[in-house]
């Protein structure tokens, strides 16, 4: 069984106005330590000083490592090792229990030591107020999440399981789902005013069916010292986006030059026609799998329906390269920041998300995922 030898932070925090180590620049966070039971290389994921998602490699030499990250504000950072990924065929099931997760703060350093011997990451850093709080969540969530995902993997890969055994696993998965939701809610009830609490609330809005009324209730409880964090701003933007893009609402403006063909685009110019917006990504297999049917439907109704693709991408060049070789020849734009962050403004909580807009500019239908009969319903709406 893993024993945590040492986990600490260079200096403690009384608030977000961090007590800092004078030898560490104010835009820098230092992550260092000695870890056994992992790969020789790990990957750290964080938001850089421009608030862009960044990925950097960490090299371990005899388990020892040191990495400096340039960050602008406190945030939850994830460190991955391939050894803990839950593989299924050529892919894997993403789950946070495969990551070493902690709160990083500018001007500070975090040191970890230990040996990982289980099939998930069960090191939960502490030593300052924010990490002491966040480990309450990760130490409760990771064991349950790992056990749940292991059952999912077994049902997909173990050919010796009977139908009865798979059904039993599904029931157990359902029980774990309820347990994990209870863990999330209990943590938010106690710690929504924390870096980890706001990270979790945003993560829930993206990945789980969290109601906007519930999210708004939590936002009202947040201590003002946390309201400048990007997590808080993103949650507020999603709540506003959900209200603004509910069925029956006037569609928010889309005016951008972030187009594949390089020509400025204004959604208002399509007023008088139906518009189907498809939120997708080159990384999203389900998005791409559904495109042939969507293209055929659009061609059938070419006299009154326009298609608009809005992509969420880490790398714009990947998006352009993919489209250059694809058959998806309708108008394509890529989500950006601020007023051009259409993922936040339309509260996209999963991919693909499709939104049908009527000729009067009001939203008629929203769908997350791909469902049989979706285009039959669209046809009925368009023929009313």
Phi and psi in degrees as a GROMACS rama.xvg file:
@    title "Ramachandran Plot"
@    xaxis  label "Phi"
@    yaxis  label "Psi"
@TYPE xy
-63.5559  137.92  UNK-2
-119.979  127.756  UNK-3
-82.3377  114.764  UNK-4
-79.5874  -43.3982  UNK-5
-161.472  134.89  UNK-6
-140.412  124.693  UNK-7
-154.967  173.4  UNK-8
-128.314  153.254  UNK-9
-59.7305  -40.7718  UNK-10
-151.737  154.228  UNK-11
-78.9081  166.254  UNK-12
-120.563  139.676  UNK-13
-101.277  -21.7043  UNK-14
-160.615  -172.48  UNK-15
-68.6895  -20.8458  UNK-16
-76.2621  87.3941  UNK-17
-69.0348  143.565  UNK-18
-72.8297  124.512  UNK-19
-115.686  159.066  UNK-20
-85.136  122.047  UNK-21
-64.5977  -18.3534  UNK-22
-84.8601  -8.05632  UNK-23
-106.313  124.836  UNK-24
-56.5612  152.792  UNK-25
-67.217  -15.9603  UNK-26
-102.678  16.6552  UNK-27
-126.387  139.655  UNK-28
-120.957  135.192  UNK-29
-110.955  125.973  UNK-30
-116.344  122.56  UNK-31
-148.062  167.812  UNK-32
156.16  -159.189  UNK-33
-145.331  110.653  UNK-34
-121.352  133.213  UNK-35
-108.485  161.092  UNK-36
81.5233  14.4327  UNK-37
-126.201  -177.748  UNK-38
-76.3588  170.18  UNK-39
-76.0294  -15.0282  UNK-40
-133.483  138.532  UNK-41
-125.301  165.761  UNK-42
-121.926  129.563  UNK-43
-106.478  135.62  UNK-44
-118.963  128.273  UNK-45
-158.335  175.267  UNK-46
-102.645  124.122  UNK-47
-79.0013  -171.919  UNK-48
-66.9177  -16.0844  UNK-49
-96.5042  9.25176  UNK-50
61.9898  31.3906  UNK-51
-102.442  144.133  UNK-52
-64.5334  127.815  UNK-53
-125.67  148.52  UNK-54
-130.686  127.393  UNK-55
-136.19  146.786  UNK-56
-85.3351  140.78  UNK-57
-114.876  123.029  UNK-58
-99.1375  130.407  UNK-59
-103.619  131.671  UNK-60
-116.527  110.422  UNK-61
53.3349  36.4785  UNK-62
86.2032  -13.6277  UNK-63
-89.3858  146.915  UNK-64
-156.562  160.682  UNK-65
-153.026  129.45  UNK-66
-138.244  130.952  UNK-67
-102.623  129.569  UNK-68
-117.439  135.696  UNK-69
-90.2136  113.68  UNK-70
-133.08  155.854  UNK-71
-102.075  -21.4303  UNK-72
-156.25  164.052  UNK-73
-58.666  143.115  UNK-74
-163.108  161.881  UNK-75
-87.0712  126.923  UNK-76
-112.152  144.176  UNK-77
-120.8  135.906  UNK-78
-121.408  125.391  UNK-79
-112.691  152.49  UNK-80
-134.969  131.348  UNK-81
-56.0228  -25.6699  UNK-82
-60.5736  -25.2384  UNK-83
-100.884  1.13221  UNK-84
-70.8028  143.057  UNK-85
-95.3104  95.283  UNK-86
-82.167  141.001  UNK-87
-138.625  110.274  UNK-88
61.0353  -126.781  UNK-89
-90.928  1.33767  UNK-90
-123.368  -162.549  UNK-91
-151.585  159.713  UNK-92
-92.8514  113.883  UNK-93
-69.5674  134.668  UNK-94
-156.268  140.884  UNK-95
-67.4559  -19.1246  UNK-96
-67.6625  -10.056  UNK-97
-88.015  2.10778  UNK-98
-121.477  144.169  UNK-99
-81.8372  117.507  UNK-100
-121.99  138.711  UNK-101
-160.231  168.92  UNK-102
-93.1957  122.76  UNK-103
-102.809  141.316  UNK-104
-134.896  137.827  UNK-105
-57.6696  139.423  UNK-106
80.8036  11.1388  UNK-107
-125.633  168.63  UNK-108
-131.037  145.5  UNK-109
-124.121  130.237  UNK-110
-117.969  131.996  UNK-111
-129.22  143.691  UNK-112
-141.049  142.417  UNK-113
164.123  176.713  UNK-114
-126.293  129.421  UNK-115
-96.9012  116.65  UNK-116
-119.701  -7.78908  UNK-117
-97.3419  -175.868  UNK-118
-94.1674  17.8464  UNK-119
-150.541  169.266  UNK-120
-85.7279  110.897  UNK-121
-116.991  39.8963  UNK-122
-105.594  128.9  UNK-123
-128.025  92.6794  UNK-124
-56.6479  146.092  UNK-125
-147.167  -175.91  UNK-126
122.801  -10.7271  UNK-127
-139.473  163.316  UNK-128
-55.24  -43.001  UNK-129
-68.5313  -42.1344  UNK-130
-74.2717  -31.2969  UNK-131
-60.9044  -38.7977  UNK-132
-70.2353  -48.9669  UNK-133
-64.1619  -33.421  UNK-134
-67.6042  -21.6648  UNK-135
-60.1926  -36.7622  UNK-136
-77.0131  -53.8868  UNK-137
-63.7689  -37.8527  UNK-138
-69.5196  -25.7785  UNK-139
-85.8325  -38.6368  UNK-140
-78.3922  -43.6382  UNK-141
-60.3454  -44.8906  UNK-142
-61.4524  -42.6007  UNK-143
-67.3598  -42.713  UNK-144
-63.4169  -42.5886  UNK-145
-62.6426  -44.6799  UNK-146
-63.1597  -38.8296  UNK-147
-64.4621  -47.0733  UNK-148
-67.8485  -34.0851  UNK-149
-59.7921  -38.2217  UNK-150
-67.8694  -38.5679  UNK-151
-62.5675  -43.6873  UNK-152
-62.7137  -43.6282  UNK-153
-60.2139  -43.7954  UNK-154
-64.7034  -27.0058  UNK-155
-91.9327  -21.0752  UNK-156
-121.148  -20.8732  UNK-157
-90.0792  102.122  UNK-158
-73.314  -10.4221  UNK-159
-85.1328  -10.5525  UNK-160
-71.502  133.958  UNK-161
-78.6643  167.563  UNK-162
-60.6137  -36.6064  UNK-163
-65.6961  -40.5151  UNK-164
-66.5826  -39.7037  UNK-165
-65.935  -39.2296  UNK-166
-63.6586  -39.4851  UNK-167
-63.7605  -40.4151  UNK-168
-61.7711  -41.2641  UNK-169
-62.538  -38.8434  UNK-170
-64.8272  -39.6017  UNK-171
-67.685  -37.3017  UNK-172
-60.052  -43.0164  UNK-173
-60.4087  -39.1212  UNK-174
-66.2557  -41.0269  UNK-175
-64.0878  -39.1464  UNK-176
-58.3422  -43.7002  UNK-177
-67.2587  -40.0718  UNK-178
-61.9356  -43.7091  UNK-179
-67.3324  -36.2842  UNK-180
-65.9376  -37.1113  UNK-181
-62.8838  -39.8158  UNK-182
-62.6927  -44.0652  UNK-183
-60.8402  -50.0301  UNK-184
-64.5752  -42.3884  UNK-185
-61.1778  -40.0029  UNK-186
-67.5853  -43.8308  UNK-187
-65.8222  -40.1342  UNK-188
-57.6629  -34.2872  UNK-189
-93.3084  -34.1596  UNK-190
-135.076  31.3291  UNK-191
-61.5172  -28.3899  UNK-192
-85.3533  73.1544  UNK-193
-163.563  161.9  UNK-194
-61.1497  -46.9186  UNK-195
-65.035  -35.5967  UNK-196
-64.9861  -43.7895  UNK-197
-70.2442  -37.2217  UNK-198
-58.1247  -45.6602  UNK-199
-64.4467  -43.5167  UNK-200
-61.2692  -42.3519  UNK-201
-65.6511  -41.6682  UNK-202
-61.02  -39.8325  UNK-203
-65.4383  -38.4368  UNK-204
-64.1587  -30.3744  UNK-205
-81.9928  -39.5814  UNK-206
-111.311  -16.8158  UNK-207
-129.416  158.568  UNK-208
-75.4125  69.9712  UNK-209
-88.7994  127.877  UNK-210
-71.5686  147.861  UNK-211
-69.1747  -31.2912  UNK-212
-63.0419  -40.9133  UNK-213
-65.8856  -43.6374  UNK-214
-62.034  -41.5454  UNK-215
-66.0583  -36.3196  UNK-216
-62.3593  -42.9397  UNK-217
-65.9837  -40.7902  UNK-218
-57.7587  -37.2998  UNK-219
-67.7134  -16.5757  UNK-220
-92.5684  -7.50706  UNK-221
-72.6298  132.578  UNK-222
-60.6111  135.629  UNK-223
-54.5895  -25.8554  UNK-224
-67.9958  -13.3149  UNK-225
-100.35  -5.54981  UNK-226
-74.5052  -9.92578  UNK-227
-86.6346  -8.52725  UNK-228
-69.5705  147.634  UNK-229
-59.6471  -37.626  UNK-230
-55.7273  -48.3255  UNK-231
-61.7279  -45.8497  UNK-232
-63.0217  -39.7385  UNK-233
-66.5964  -40.1457  UNK-234
-62.9977  -45.955  UNK-235
-60.581  -38.8137  UNK-236
-67.2533  -37.6225  UNK-237
-66.9502  -41.6113  UNK-238
-61.6374  -45.7723  UNK-239
-62.5662  -41.2623  UNK-240
-63.8422  -38.2103  UNK-241
-63.673  -41.6531  UNK-242
-66.4296  -41.6866  UNK-243
-75.3484  -20.5997  UNK-244
-117.455  22.744  UNK-245
-70.8359  158.475  UNK-246
-57.8205  130.757  UNK-247
98.5467  -13.6191  UNK-248
-83.3328  153.701  UNK-249
-66.6398  132.095  UNK-250
-66.484  131.335  UNK-251
-57.9242  152.144  UNK-252
-64.6319  142.44  UNK-253
-127.587  104.334  UNK-254
-131.25  118.955  UNK-255
-156.735  156.495  UNK-256
-107.824  5.39215  UNK-257
-83.9656  60.1046  UNK-258
-108.584  155.12  UNK-259
-67.8668  -38.2933  UNK-260
-86.069  -1.28172  UNK-261
81.361  0.174971  UNK-262
-96.5714  137.892  UNK-263
-57.7148  145.434  UNK-264
-126.73  137.659  UNK-265
-134.245  113.975  UNK-266
-57.359  -30.6783  UNK-267
-59.7432  -26.6339  UNK-268
-68.1879  -15.2007  UNK-269
-95.2982  6.61908  UNK-270
-55.8476  137.721  UNK-271
103.139  -11.2606  UNK-272
-121.898  160.204  UNK-273
-73.7836  146.212  UNK-274
-131.073  129.386  UNK-275
-109.017  112.075  UNK-276
-91.6009  130.211  UNK-277
-116.632  109.766  UNK-278
-87.5921  122.196  UNK-279
-148.829  -176.825  UNK-280
-158.601  152.815  UNK-281
-64.7601  -22.3543  UNK-282
-84.0762  -7.26061  UNK-283
-99.1189  102.029  UNK-284
-61.1248  -40.6452  UNK-285
-64.7179  -35.3624  UNK-286
-60.7383  -49.3857  UNK-287
-70.3105  -36.6899  UNK-288
-62.2233  -29.5139  UNK-289
-88.445  -6.00131  UNK-290
-68.5397  -38.155  UNK-291
-57.881  -42.9092  UNK-292
-66.5257  -39.6126  UNK-293
-64.2707  -41.0587  UNK-294
-63.4738  -41.9365  UNK-295
-65.3057  -39.2867  UNK-296
-64.8597  -43.1524  UNK-297
-63.6051  -39.5986  UNK-298
-64.8185  -36.1264  UNK-299
-65.0049  -29.8512  UNK-300
-118.662  35.15  UNK-301
-60.6497  -21.8652  UNK-302
-75.265  -18.255  UNK-303
-138.813  1.48933  UNK-304
-125.631  133.953  UNK-305
-114.177  145.085  UNK-306
-107.143  139.361  UNK-307
-133.664  118.869  UNK-308
-95.3205  131.954  UNK-309
-123.495  114.789  UNK-310
-99.6648  143.291  UNK-311
-107.017  111.776  UNK-312
-135.98  145.731  UNK-313
-79.8161  -32.0938  UNK-314
-130.407  112.34  UNK-315
-61.5371  -33.981  UNK-316
-65.0326  -33.5183  UNK-317
-63.7222  -43.0503  UNK-318
-61.104  -46.8714  UNK-319
-65.8897  -41.4216  UNK-320
-63.5459  -42.1368  UNK-321
-63.5629  -47.3796  UNK-322
-64.9074  -31.2037  UNK-323
-64.7821  -21.4007  UNK-324
-110.472  5.60981  UNK-325
-102.666  174.795  UNK-326
-100.633  7.63933  UNK-327
-89.4297  84.9291  UNK-328
-95.8108  14.2331  UNK-329
-83.9495  176.766  UNK-330
-61.9959  129.67  UNK-331
-128.087  131.24  UNK-332
-130.177  164.326  UNK-333
-119.735  133.856  UNK-334
-64.9405  145.238  UNK-335
-125.369  -132.492  UNK-336
-123.305  164.393  UNK-337
61.6699  -128.903  UNK-338
-66.8789  -16.2037  UNK-339
-98.9816  9.16976  UNK-340
-86.7168  83.8713  UNK-341
-74.9656  -19.034  UNK-342
-65.6978  -43.3966  UNK-343
-74.3292  -45.3098  UNK-344
-64.7677  -28.4388  UNK-345
-103.453  9.08948  UNK-346
48.3316  54.5555  UNK-347
-75.9961  117.664  UNK-348
-108.424  1.48902  UNK-349
-171.788  161.419  UNK-350
-124.179  138.534  UNK-351
-75.3456  153.159  UNK-352
-119.005  132.204  UNK-353
-120.513  137.351  UNK-354
-129.295  124.838  UNK-355
-98.3437  128.195  UNK-356
-111.463  136.146  UNK-357
-81.5765  169.136  UNK-358
-58.5759  -23.1488  UNK-359
-87.0422  2.17578  UNK-360
87.9262  4.41875  UNK-361
-96.823  149.861  UNK-362
-77.6717  128.874  UNK-363
-104.368  -30.4504  UNK-364
-159.442  141.121  UNK-365
-127.147  143.18  UNK-366
-145.096  132.289  UNK-367
-106.098  125.588  UNK-368
91.8822  -167.633  UNK-369
-117.855  126.826  UNK-370
-126.304  138.451  UNK-371
-60.5855  137.959  UNK-372
88.2935  -2.02203  UNK-373
-60.5432  -44.7957  UNK-374
-75.1794  -23.9271  UNK-375
-65.6831  -42.744  UNK-376
-64.8724  -40.3799  UNK-377
-60.6353  -41.239  UNK-378
-62.9881  -39.0787  UNK-379
-65.4539  -41.7728  UNK-380
-63.5653  -37.553  UNK-381
-77.7277  -15.8155  UNK-382
-100.285  -3.58417  UNK-383
